[in-house]
């Protein structure tokens, strides 16, 4: 079976990072994925979908150290739906993208915005995290030029 999904977007807020009782880090963040198109009249339209992401382990540490509200990221992980009951006994659901394990990917597309930005070091690799090359194309401003 295959359970994999990928998103590119901007963080809507700083990551919220907590530690479990066992000391494992978990980061929660929300990525805004904006779809842009022209309507029938030629007017530009856009719609943003907010994607909740849960990051575990070493990648959670990377998120805490380097990601901030507005950071552009690529994430790839597993699609998950959690179910629980609220205080009134009503079923509740949460849909999330889970980054955990060797298949998870976190790529900072606009460079790090944390401590690395203050040094002259080039960003390195953190587990499955990689930084996009400086010459990567930016299709945000001209979405009609996307080659597919």
N, C-alpha and C positions, 0 to 999 in steps of 0.2 A: 504494500500500500504506500501511497505517496501522500503526505500531508505537509505541504510547503507553500508559503505565500511570501511575496516580496512587495515592499512599498518604498516609495521615495516621497519625502515630504519634509516639512519644517515642524520643529517642536512648538507646541502651543504654550508650554510652560517649562520651567526648569524640572529636571527629573526629581521625583520623590524617592529617596533611597532609605531603606530600612534594613535592619539585620534580623534574621530569625533567631530563635532561642539557641540554635546550634551555631550561630555566628555566620551563617551564609547571608550574603548581600542580595537584595532584590530591589530593582529599580522599576518604578512605574512612570511611564510617560505617554503622551498623546501626540501623534503625528498628524498634521493637517496635510492631506493629499488633495491638491487642487486640480480639478479638471477644467480645461479651457476649450471653448469651441466658438464657432460663429453660427448664429441662428439663421433661419431662412432669409431674413432681411439683411444679413451681412453684419449684424451687430455682435460684438464680442460678448460672450457670456462666460461665467465661471461659477463653479460649485465646489465647496470644500467638504470633504468627508473626513471626520476625525477617527483615527485608528488607535485604539488603546494597545499599548505594548508593555509586556512584562519581561524584564531582563534579569537573568540569574547569574550568580558567580562572578568570574573575572570581568565579564562584559558589563556587569552592573557597576563595577568599580570604574571602568572606563567611562561609562555614562555619567557617573557622579563627578568625575574629575574634569571631563572635557566638554560635556554637552550643556547648553544653556537654551533658554527660550529663544526661538528663531533659528537654531542650528538646523542646517539641512543635512539629512541623513538618509541612507539606504539601510533598510532592515530586511532580513530574511529569516523566517522562523516557522513555527507550527501554528496552525489555526486551532483555537480552543474555545469551547463553550462551557462555562461553569454554571452549575445550578445550585441554588441554596434556598432556604426558606427564611423569610423575614420574620420579625417579631409577631406579626399577625398571622403567620402560617401560610402566607402567599408565596408561591414559587417565584423566584427571581432568577434572571439569567445574565451572564456577562460574556460577551464575545471579546476575545483578546488574541493578540499575536504573542506567542511565547518564544523567547530567545534563551535556549538552554541546551547545552551539549555541543558536540563538535560540528553539527550542521548549522548552528546559528551564526548569522553574520550581522555585523554592525559596521557601517562605513560612514565616516564623516566626509561629506561632500564639499563642505566649505572650509575645511581645516578645523583644527581644534580651537576652542574658545576659552579654554581653561588655562592651567599653569604653563603648558607648552608654549602658548602664544607669547608668554613673557620671556621666553628664552630663545636662544638661537638654534636650538636643536631642531632637526627635521623630524616630523612625526614618524614613529615606528609602527610596528605591528603589535597589537595587543590581542593575543589569542586569535580569534577569527576576525578581528577588526583590522581594516586597512584603510588608508586615506586615498582618495581619488587623485589622479595626477593633476597638476596645475593646468594642463592644457586640455582637460576634459571639456567637452562642449557644454554650453549652457543653453538649454532650449526654453527656459522660462519666458524670455522676452519675445521669442519668435517661434511659437509652437507650430506654425505651418511648415517650418523647415525640418521637423523631425523626420528622419530618413525611413520611417516605416509606417 
